[in-house]
Amino acid sequence: MKKTIFFYANFRTYDHTLGITRKVYSEIDAFRKQGYEVYYSGYKADGVAIFNDNDEVISEKKYLLNIGMLNHILRRKMIMDLCIDFMKQYSGDFEFSYARYHFFDREYIKLLKTLKSKSQKVIVEAHSAPKFAKSFSPMTYVAWKDKRWNKKAKQYVDLVASMSDEDKLWGIHTVKISNGINADQIRIHNYNGNEDEINLIAVSFEGPVHGYDRVLRGIKEYYKKGGTRKITFHIVGSVLPSTESLITKLGLEDNCVKYGPKAGNELDDIYDKANLAIGCLANHRIGSFFGSALKTKEYIAKGIPFIYGWREKVLENFKYGKRFELCEEPIDMFCVIEFYDALSKTNLAENIRACLSYRDTWEYQMQVVVNAYRALL
């Protein structure tokens, strides 16, 4: 008989253009491969819901109004309340609950307390070491609440699945994991552009940590200093208003192509226009210098070389990625071009993908979590 776990996840179940959506579904699938039935929570287009092991909605609450920004704010409390009500009504117990970190406040502590009452153990996934940008005023209040309430975490949390290098978070022992990947679900890269050109690609819902401004200022500096190679920046996903303004301010409209959110074959085709990918280049803006980026693993599985800023254990001695210091300086495009030109282009995509191992899969990472859970018993 399968054992059952509950996965508190705050993700858009309906939007597969988002890396977080693909990630959570991969984690759920990995837990199932460990022999577990998985109940989980998530956002729907019209509300919040809880799903059973067959991905069927078994409890839901719909938004009262069709106002996107308002619902974006309300959905956090709505999904926590739904999970708490479900737990109270659920007749059995869960072997353990696995909850994504969702910053600490009264509501999140109440959720964790309820999960603890219905589970042998509670594990919180700190998908990155919790940091907050002091310069981003709305997050300053969130940071204050988190600092006030996270002291209660160890009353209800038995283990933290951490993607940082910290042995403890919130006074709780960690088990170290990293983002995984399902390489067989990713179409391998096949660059079809001019080898003399540099075609950069970034795929994300842009935030300050992505550092697109560093890339744009780097392109501008490259041409000011006499650079002659054609550089095009392909931007897939959402773009911050500040980035839109900077493109115009620097006069780089002809160097930037914006596609909006894309997925599937359409996204794969855009990848094939690029020969170099962009990872996060400004994590220092939230005080984070070490971690595990899902996008990094996706680039390796895709088979495209890339530049990045975070220190990642998996990338130590990795010759197909070029790390730049986390700072506010423009990215040196002369250095980028030198890195790319030095790479052998023979079977490049296949050679990059070959760097992945079983340890890079979600199945392995969730096995690490399950083993750590069992060690607590």
Disulfide bonds with the S-S distance in Angstrom:
none
